[in-house]
């Protein structure tokens, strides 16, 4: 991570070196790899390589290969940030949200906040019509109902804030 921040020309090589470490048995190693990969994506590496990397991380999370909460939260953030730019990520993101909705009550607070944020970003990107939008809407409102009873106040506050901004006819929603 330190090398990539000082020498931007070697980002591709760093991605190749770090990617195999995602299957490491130590969760701290996996978390640090995800954080560095997130940093590389934010720095604006090759768009096609970014798409492949985020999609690979997304599949690792969906398959439950990555278990460290900080790594899972970082991957959810990456998915949410890249919904509008990559079609493969946009297609897989609702399924990712559905999977995390199933395990929402057992997740750590850092992951719950990213699940809520991903849900809000998906809500903004869906047009509101069609079968996928209706299924997503039911799951999203289910998660927002779960949030009301969460033991963490930060998660409850974020849920309330998101729920207040969901009215598509409001001025707040129109400003997005």
Secondary structure as UniProt FT lines:
FT   HELIX           2..6
FT   HELIX           8..10
FT   HELIX           11..19
FT   HELIX           20..23
FT   HELIX           27..43
FT   HELIX           47..62
FT   TURN            63..64
FT   HELIX           69..81
FT   TURN            82..85
FT   HELIX           87..102
FT   HELIX           104..106
FT   HELIX           109..125
FT   HELIX           131..147
FT   TURN            148..149
FT   HELIX           153..164
FT   TURN            168..169
FT   HELIX           171..175
//
